[in-house]
Amino acid sequence: MNDYVTAATSLQCKECDRVGELTAAYVCDFCFGPLEVVYDTDRIASVVSRERIAAGPPSLWRYRDFLPCAPDDPAAGLPTGMTPLIRAPRLAAALGLRDIWVKNDTANPTHSFKDRVVSIALQKARELGFTTTACASTGNLANAVAAHSAAHGLESYVFVPADLEEQKIIATAVYGTTLLAVGGNYDDVNRLCMELASDRPWAFVNVNVRPYYAEGSKTLAYEVAEQLEWTLPDRCIVPIASGSLFTKIHRGFVDLVETGLVAAGRQPVLNGAQAAGCGPVAAAFEAGLDFVPPVRPKTIAKSLAIGNPADGVFAIEVARATGGRIDAVSEQEIVEGIELLAQTTGIFTETAGGVTVAVLMRLAQTGQIDPDERVVLYITGDGLKTLDAVASRVERHDIEPTVASFEAAVGEARIVA
């Protein structure tokens, strides 16, 4: 990939629009607003093409023209991206719809979409001279930072809430990271990491290299369009934690139109999904607010349990601009969403995916989706990470090794010739 020269030009404040250099920075020095990467779109449009993308590696680096960095060897590290987009006719039929697709990002190396953002963050961190990585995480990011750092030979420190699901704790510690379980919720963990980032020469992927990290989520839009033969879906259902994933998927679809890779037209309607036990963005959207009052999380959907979401306001703006909305669902609905997806598609999602499916269920049941729409459901994490959420609902039959015991357990009426 020696022909790659980034089209990224600067970091720009999303509040006051001031621009700065492409350095390790989290907030604007002037107003403390969040920063994002700015690109020379004309330059991207002059080089990018469907053919150039198709000739690229079978990973997110095939979209390098839209990214702030790229490795010399795209095969280095863990291969990330190009996860399956699966048509889900049985799920669609169950909801009275006709065309549902599931973007199954559980197929990434550590079984969540966080592999995407970490791939970008670590590459940029290495370019900036960092040799140690760190993060605040609700679990999936911890898995990804630990694994990708191990693959690149980088030292890592991972900070998580002490009550995180045991499956995610184990799936992080196994990579040899320094794992720190912090007493408190994610917002407490994040505050600690922001303090630590101020005086340690570490790349905190979601603090001082966050502007680059966030860019990885755009690839979820690029892949869906490519997998749909360079067309856009009518609607997308996306989980919301910080709000960054939601806004960057929208940005990705805008990029495709601006560079001519897809035909100009209406952008997909974006619907955001939160848990009622931590739904500050949904509550602000419903109340018509232009700010997001923080809440204290209390939900089984711990990967979405961010009570003070950094990009919540921008997620609301995207939902309004695309004609979508942001909804919150109950704990019961989350579990039902996990089960419905598993039983109609064979895809086992974590609680965040249960939230996303539950919002789709509600939209369908209330008639807010036209039955003929092409809908993409983003599933961002594997159910093996949150087994406790559905453990009590699993049914099993204990039998003796005899035909009679088998028939007594399942009932003769259920035995089909």
C-alpha positions as CSV (number, residue, x, y, z in Angstrom):
1,M,0.0,0.0,0.0
2,N,2.9,2.3,-0.7
3,D,0.8,4.4,-3.0
4,Y,-1.3,5.6,-0.2
5,V,-1.2,9.3,0.9
6,T,-4.0,10.3,3.3
7,A,-6.5,12.9,2.2
8,A,-6.9,13.9,5.8
9,T,-5.9,17.6,6.1
10,S,-6.7,18.7,9.7
11,L,-8.6,18.2,12.9
12,Q,-11.6,20.5,13.3
13,C,-13.7,21.4,16.3
14,K,-17.3,20.4,15.9
15,E,-18.4,23.3,18.1
16,C,-16.4,26.4,17.0
17,D,-15.0,25.1,13.7
18,R,-11.4,26.0,14.5
19,V,-8.8,23.8,12.7
20,G,-5.6,22.3,13.9
21,E,-2.9,19.8,13.0
22,L,-3.3,16.0,12.8
23,T,-1.9,15.4,16.2
24,A,-2.9,13.4,19.3
25,A,-5.7,15.6,20.6
26,Y,-9.2,15.0,22.1
27,V,-10.8,18.5,22.5
28,C,-10.4,21.9,21.0
29,D,-7.8,24.0,22.8
30,F,-10.1,27.1,22.5
31,C,-13.6,25.9,23.4
32,F,-13.0,22.3,24.6
33,G,-15.4,21.0,21.9
34,P,-14.9,17.6,20.3
35,L,-12.6,17.2,17.3
36,E,-13.1,15.3,14.0
37,V,-10.9,14.6,11.0
38,V,-11.3,16.8,8.0
39,Y,-10.6,15.5,4.5
40,D,-10.0,16.9,1.0
41,T,-13.1,15.4,-0.6
42,D,-12.2,16.5,-4.1
43,R,-8.9,14.7,-3.7
44,I,-10.6,11.5,-2.6
45,A,-13.1,11.7,-5.5
46,S,-10.2,12.1,-8.0
47,V,-8.7,8.8,-7.1
48,V,-11.4,6.5,-5.6
49,S,-13.4,4.2,-7.7
50,R,-15.4,1.0,-7.3
51,E,-12.6,-0.9,-9.2
52,R,-9.9,0.5,-6.9
53,I,-11.8,-0.6,-3.8
54,A,-12.5,-4.0,-5.3
55,A,-8.8,-4.5,-6.0
56,G,-7.9,-3.7,-2.3
57,P,-7.5,-6.1,0.5
58,P,-10.5,-8.1,1.9
59,S,-10.6,-5.8,5.0
60,L,-11.5,-2.3,6.0
61,W,-8.3,-1.1,4.5
62,R,-9.8,-1.4,1.0
63,Y,-11.5,2.0,1.9
64,R,-8.1,3.6,2.7
65,D,-8.9,6.6,0.6
66,F,-11.5,7.6,3.1
67,L,-9.3,7.0,6.2
68,P,-6.8,9.1,8.1
69,C,-4.1,6.5,7.9
70,A,-3.2,3.1,6.4
71,P,-0.5,0.5,7.0
72,D,2.2,-0.3,4.4
73,D,1.2,-3.9,4.8
74,P,-2.6,-4.3,5.1
75,A,-2.1,-7.9,6.1
76,A,-0.3,-6.9,9.3
77,G,-2.1,-7.3,12.6
78,L,-5.6,-8.7,12.8
79,P,-7.7,-8.7,9.6
80,T,-10.8,-6.6,10.3
81,G,-13.9,-5.7,8.3
82,M,-15.7,-7.1,5.3
83,T,-18.1,-8.9,7.6
84,P,-21.2,-10.6,6.2
85,L,-24.3,-8.8,5.2
86,I,-27.0,-11.4,5.5
87,R,-30.5,-11.3,4.1
88,A,-33.0,-12.2,6.9
89,P,-36.3,-13.4,5.3
90,R,-37.5,-15.2,8.4
91,L,-36.9,-12.2,10.6
92,A,-38.7,-10.0,8.1
93,A,-41.7,-12.3,7.9
94,A,-41.9,-12.4,11.7
95,L,-42.2,-8.6,11.7
96,G,-44.5,-8.2,8.6
97,L,-41.7,-6.8,6.5
98,R,-40.1,-7.9,3.2
99,D,-36.5,-6.9,3.0
100,I,-34.3,-7.0,6.1
101,W,-30.5,-7.4,6.0
102,V,-28.3,-8.1,9.0
103,K,-24.8,-6.6,9.1
104,N,-23.1,-9.2,11.2
105,D,-20.1,-7.5,12.8
106,T,-19.7,-10.4,15.3
107,A,-17.5,-11.9,12.5
108,N,-14.6,-9.5,13.4
109,P,-11.5,-10.9,15.2
110,T,-12.7,-10.1,18.7
111,H,-16.4,-10.4,17.7
112,S,-17.5,-6.8,17.7
113,F,-17.4,-3.7,15.6
114,K,-14.8,-2.3,18.0
115,D,-12.1,-4.1,16.0
116,R,-12.7,-1.5,13.2
117,V,-12.1,1.6,15.4
118,V,-9.1,0.0,17.1
119,S,-7.5,-0.9,13.8
120,I,-7.5,2.7,12.8
121,A,-6.6,4.1,16.2
122,L,-3.6,1.8,16.6
123,Q,-2.3,2.5,13.2
124,K,-2.5,6.2,13.7
125,A,-1.0,5.9,17.2
126,R,2.0,4.1,15.8
127,E,2.4,6.8,13.2
128,L,2.4,9.4,16.0
129,G,5.1,7.5,17.8
130,F,3.2,5.8,20.6
131,T,4.3,2.4,21.9
132,T,1.7,2.0,24.6
133,T,-2.1,1.9,24.2
134,A,-4.9,2.2,26.6
135,C,-8.7,2.7,26.7
136,A,-11.8,3.1,28.9
137,S,-14.3,0.4,28.0
138,T,-17.6,-1.3,28.6
139,G,-16.1,-4.5,27.3
140,N,-15.9,-4.8,23.6
141,L,-13.3,-2.1,23.2
142,A,-11.3,-3.7,26.0
143,N,-11.3,-7.0,24.0
144,A,-10.2,-5.2,20.8
145,V,-7.5,-3.0,22.3
146,A,-5.9,-6.0,24.2
147,A,-6.0,-8.3,21.1
148,H,-4.8,-5.8,18.5
149,S,-2.1,-4.4,20.8
150,A,-0.8,-8.0,21.3
151,A,-0.8,-8.6,17.6
152,H,1.3,-5.5,17.0
153,G,3.6,-6.1,20.0
154,L,2.4,-3.0,21.9
155,E,2.0,-2.7,25.7
156,S,-1.6,-2.0,26.7
157,Y,-3.6,-0.9,29.7
158,V,-7.4,-1.5,29.8
159,F,-9.8,0.1,32.2
160,V,-13.3,-1.3,32.7
161,P,-16.1,-1.1,35.3
162,A,-15.6,-3.7,38.0
163,D,-19.1,-5.1,37.4
164,L,-18.4,-5.9,33.7
165,E,-19.7,-9.3,32.4
166,E,-17.2,-12.1,33.3
167,Q,-17.0,-13.2,29.7
168,K,-15.7,-9.9,28.6
169,I,-13.2,-9.7,31.5
170,I,-11.7,-13.1,30.5
171,A,-11.7,-12.3,26.8
172,T,-9.6,-9.2,27.6
173,A,-7.1,-10.5,30.2
174,V,-6.2,-13.5,28.0
175,Y,-4.2,-11.3,25.7
176,G,-1.7,-10.3,28.4
177,T,-2.9,-6.7,28.8
178,T,-2.8,-4.9,32.2
179,L,-6.5,-5.1,33.1
180,L,-7.8,-2.6,35.7
181,A,-11.3,-3.1,37.1
182,V,-12.5,0.3,38.4
183,G,-15.1,0.8,41.1
184,G,-17.9,2.8,39.4
185,N,-19.7,2.9,36.0
186,Y,-18.3,3.7,32.6
187,D,-18.5,7.4,33.0
188,D,-16.3,7.1,36.2
189,V,-13.8,5.0,34.2
190,N,-13.7,7.4,31.4
191,R,-13.1,10.4,33.7
192,L,-10.1,8.5,35.2
193,C,-8.7,7.8,31.8
194,M,-9.0,11.4,30.7
195,E,-7.0,12.4,33.8
196,L,-4.3,9.8,33.1
197,A,-4.1,10.7,29.4
198,S,-3.1,14.3,30.3
199,D,0.3,13.3,31.6
200,R,1.2,9.9,30.2
201,P,2.7,9.2,26.8
202,W,0.1,6.6,26.0
203,A,-2.4,6.4,23.1
204,F,-5.7,6.3,24.8
205,V,-7.7,5.1,21.8
206,N,-11.0,6.8,22.9
207,V,-9.4,9.9,24.4
208,N,-6.3,11.5,22.8
209,V,-6.6,9.5,19.5
210,R,-10.4,9.5,19.5
211,P,-10.8,11.6,16.3
212,Y,-9.0,8.9,14.3
213,Y,-10.5,6.0,16.2
214,A,-14.0,7.2,15.4
215,E,-13.3,7.1,11.6
216,G,-13.3,3.3,11.7
217,S,-17.0,3.2,12.1
218,K,-17.5,4.8,8.6
219,T,-16.4,1.6,7.1
220,L,-19.7,0.0,8.2
221,A,-21.5,2.3,5.7
222,Y,-19.0,1.7,2.9
223,E,-19.2,-2.1,3.2
224,V,-23.0,-2.2,3.3
225,A,-23.2,-0.1,0.1
226,E,-20.6,-2.3,-1.6
227,Q,-22.4,-5.5,-0.5
228,L,-25.7,-4.1,-1.8
229,E,-24.0,-3.6,-5.2
230,W,-23.3,0.1,-4.7
231,T,-26.8,1.1,-3.6
232,L,-28.0,2.5,-0.3
233,P,-30.5,0.9,2.0
234,D,-33.7,2.8,2.8
235,R,-33.3,2.6,6.6
236,C,-30.7,1.5,9.2
237,I,-31.1,0.5,12.8
238,V,-28.0,1.3,14.8
239,P,-27.2,1.0,18.6
240,I,-26.2,4.1,20.4
241,A,-23.7,4.3,23.3
242,S,-21.6,7.4,22.9
243,G,-23.3,8.2,19.6
244,S,-20.2,8.1,17.5
245,L,-21.1,4.9,15.6
246,F,-24.5,6.4,14.7
247,T,-23.0,9.6,13.4
248,K,-20.1,8.0,11.5
249,I,-22.3,5.5,9.7
250,H,-24.2,8.5,8.4
251,R,-21.0,10.3,7.5
252,G,-20.0,7.2,5.5
253,F,-23.1,7.2,3.4
254,V,-22.6,10.9,2.8
255,D,-19.0,10.2,1.6
256,L,-20.3,7.7,-0.9
257,V,-22.6,10.2,-2.5
258,E,-20.1,13.1,-2.4
259,T,-17.5,11.0,-4.2
260,G,-19.9,9.5,-6.8
261,L,-19.6,5.9,-5.7
262,V,-23.4,5.7,-5.3
263,A,-26.1,7.6,-7.1
264,A,-27.2,10.8,-5.4
265,G,-30.6,10.5,-3.6
266,R,-32.1,10.4,-0.3
267,Q,-29.8,9.3,2.6
268,P,-30.9,6.3,4.5
269,V,-33.3,7.0,7.5
270,L,-31.3,6.3,10.6
271,N,-33.0,4.9,13.7
272,G,-31.0,4.8,17.0
273,A,-31.4,2.2,19.7
274,Q,-30.9,2.5,23.4
275,A,-31.9,0.7,26.5
276,A,-34.4,2.4,28.8
277,G,-32.0,1.8,31.7
278,C,-29.5,4.0,30.0
279,G,-31.2,6.0,27.3
280,P,-30.2,9.6,27.6
281,V,-30.1,10.3,23.9
282,A,-33.5,8.7,23.4
283,A,-35.0,10.7,26.2
284,A,-33.5,14.0,24.8
285,F,-34.8,13.2,21.3
286,E,-38.3,12.4,22.7
287,A,-38.3,15.7,24.7
288,G,-37.1,17.7,21.6
289,L,-34.0,18.9,23.4
290,D,-30.8,20.1,21.8
291,F,-28.7,18.8,24.7
292,V,-28.4,15.5,26.4
293,P,-28.9,15.4,30.2
294,P,-26.7,12.7,31.7
295,V,-28.1,9.7,33.5
296,R,-26.9,6.9,35.8
297,P,-26.9,3.7,33.9
298,K,-28.8,0.6,35.1
299,T,-29.3,-1.9,32.3
300,I,-28.2,-5.4,31.2
301,A,-27.0,-3.8,28.0
302,K,-23.7,-2.8,29.5
303,S,-21.9,-2.1,26.2
304,L,-24.3,0.7,25.7
305,A,-24.3,2.0,29.3
306,I,-22.8,5.4,28.8
307,G,-24.7,7.9,30.9
308,N,-23.0,11.0,29.5
309,P,-22.5,10.3,25.7
310,A,-19.9,12.4,24.0
311,D,-21.7,12.5,20.7
312,G,-25.3,12.3,21.9
313,V,-26.2,15.7,20.6
314,F,-24.8,14.9,17.2
315,A,-26.7,11.7,17.1
316,I,-29.9,13.6,17.6
317,E,-29.0,15.9,14.8
318,V,-28.5,13.0,12.4
319,A,-31.7,11.3,13.4
320,R,-33.7,14.5,12.8
321,A,-31.9,15.2,9.5
322,T,-32.6,11.8,8.1
323,G,-36.2,11.5,9.2
324,G,-35.4,8.9,11.8
325,R,-35.7,8.8,15.6
326,I,-34.0,7.4,18.7
327,D,-35.9,4.9,20.9
328,A,-35.3,3.1,24.2
329,V,-36.5,-0.3,25.0
330,S,-37.1,-2.3,28.2
331,E,-34.9,-5.1,29.6
332,Q,-37.6,-7.6,28.7
333,E,-37.7,-6.3,25.1
334,I,-33.9,-6.6,24.9
335,V,-34.0,-10.3,25.8
336,E,-36.8,-10.9,23.4
337,G,-34.8,-9.2,20.7
338,I,-31.8,-11.5,21.3
339,E,-34.1,-14.5,21.1
340,L,-35.9,-13.4,18.0
341,L,-32.7,-12.7,16.1
342,A,-31.2,-16.1,17.1
343,Q,-34.4,-18.1,16.3
344,T,-34.9,-16.5,12.8
345,T,-31.4,-15.9,11.6
346,G,-29.1,-18.2,13.6
347,I,-27.1,-15.1,14.7
348,F,-26.5,-14.9,18.5
349,T,-26.1,-11.3,19.5
350,E,-25.1,-9.7,22.8
351,T,-27.4,-7.4,24.7
352,A,-26.6,-4.3,22.5
353,G,-27.9,-6.3,19.5
354,G,-31.0,-7.2,21.5
355,V,-31.6,-3.5,22.0
356,T,-31.3,-2.9,18.2
357,V,-33.6,-5.8,17.3
358,A,-36.1,-4.7,19.9
359,V,-36.2,-1.2,18.3
360,L,-36.8,-2.7,14.9
361,M,-39.6,-4.8,16.4
362,R,-41.2,-1.7,17.9
363,L,-40.9,0.3,14.6
364,A,-42.5,-2.6,12.7
365,Q,-45.3,-3.2,15.2
366,T,-46.2,0.5,15.3
367,G,-46.2,0.9,11.5
368,Q,-43.3,3.2,11.4
369,I,-41.5,1.2,8.7
370,D,-43.0,0.7,5.2
371,P,-43.1,-3.0,4.6
372,D,-41.3,-2.6,1.3
373,E,-38.3,-0.7,2.7
374,R,-34.9,-2.3,2.5
375,V,-33.7,-2.2,6.2
376,V,-30.2,-2.9,7.5
377,L,-29.9,-4.0,11.1
378,Y,-26.4,-3.4,12.6
379,I,-25.4,-6.2,15.0
380,T,-22.3,-5.1,16.7
381,G,-21.3,-7.8,19.2
382,D,-21.5,-11.5,19.9
383,G,-23.9,-13.1,22.3
384,L,-21.1,-15.2,23.8
385,K,-20.0,-12.0,25.5
386,T,-23.3,-11.7,27.5
387,L,-24.5,-15.2,28.2
388,D,-26.0,-14.3,31.6
389,A,-28.6,-12.2,29.9
390,V,-30.4,-15.2,28.4
391,A,-29.2,-18.0,30.6
392,S,-32.4,-18.3,32.7
393,R,-34.5,-18.6,29.5
394,V,-32.7,-21.5,28.0
395,E,-34.6,-24.8,28.2
396,R,-32.9,-28.2,28.3
397,H,-34.2,-31.7,28.8
398,D,-32.2,-34.2,30.9
399,I,-32.9,-37.8,29.8
400,E,-31.6,-41.3,30.3
401,P,-29.9,-43.0,27.3
402,T,-33.1,-44.8,26.4
403,V,-35.7,-44.3,23.7
404,A,-38.5,-44.3,26.3
405,S,-36.8,-41.5,28.3
406,F,-36.4,-39.5,25.1
407,E,-40.0,-39.9,24.1
408,A,-41.2,-39.0,27.6
409,A,-39.2,-35.8,27.5
410,V,-40.1,-34.5,24.1
411,G,-43.6,-36.1,23.7
412,E,-44.6,-38.4,21.0
413,A,-46.6,-35.7,19.2
414,R,-43.4,-33.8,18.5
415,I,-41.7,-36.7,16.9
416,V,-42.0,-36.2,13.1
417,A,-41.7,-39.3,10.8
